[in-house]
Amino acid sequence: MREKIKKDNPGISITEITKKAGEMWKEVSDRTVRNFLIYIYIYIYIVHSISKS
């Protein structure tokens, strides 16, 4: 997401990138956010399980 923001807004500061990313995140539907979080939790679980082995 950051790369797209930087590409669309050359010379943008890190602070502005963060603000724009926050604005984009607010526009995402609740269902999409929920699915994203589920995938993140699964990924963390798998990585944690592998690292214990």
N, C-alpha and C positions, 0 to 999 in steps of 0.2 A: 504494500500500500504506500509506504514511504517513497519508493522509487517512482511510482505513478504521480504522486503529489509533486515531487521534485522535478519530474519531467514536464508536468503541466504548468509549473510555476518556477521557472529558472531563477536562481538567486534567492530563493525563499530561505528564511532563517529556520533553525531547528525548532524554535518556539512556535513559529507559524505552522510548521509541518505538524507538530503535535496538536495544535488547535484545529487544523483542518481534518486530521485523522479523527479527532474527537467528534467533530461535526458529522463526518461520514458515518461513524459508529452509531450515533444517535438516530440516523435515518434507517438503520438496519432493523428489520422486523424482529419481534420477540422470538418467533419460531426459529429464525436463522441464528440468533444469538444463542438460544438454547441448544441447537444442534452443534454449533461451534464449540460451546463449552463441553458438551458430551464428548466430542472428538478429542478435545484437549485432555480431559480426564482419562479417557481410554489410552491416549498416547503416553501420558505420565505413568499410568499403571503398568503399561507394557515396558517402558524404559526402566522403571524401578524394578520390575520383576526380572528383567534381563541382567541388570547390574548386580542383583543379589546372587545370581548364579555363578 
